[in-house]
Amino acid sequence: MIGVVNFCGSSGRSYGFQSACSDAWLEESGVILFAAPDGPGWRAICVAEQGGADRSAVSRWKQARRFGATSVFVHRQPNGPQRQAGARDLSTGLDPVC
């Protein structure tokens, strides 16, 4: 089992993500990161944010799998503005393919 994985945004801030081992991430409020193994670490394929039961990241997961994503990571953040800012910071810093 994967513990906490850190990804850094363009600001230099490190965000701790938990591996999602089931579909429980579909109900989470936070930044969702879809990734593929890359050597000893992970390559970000897609960064999305969702507000819990809205499941807005599901379509992004389907797209990310086409680009090789095999894992889902969640950075829980119930605060909408902070969640959106974190997703922007990570997208800019990680330069995901989708």
Order of alpha helices (4+ residues) and beta strands (2+ residues): beta-beta-beta-beta-alpha-beta-alpha
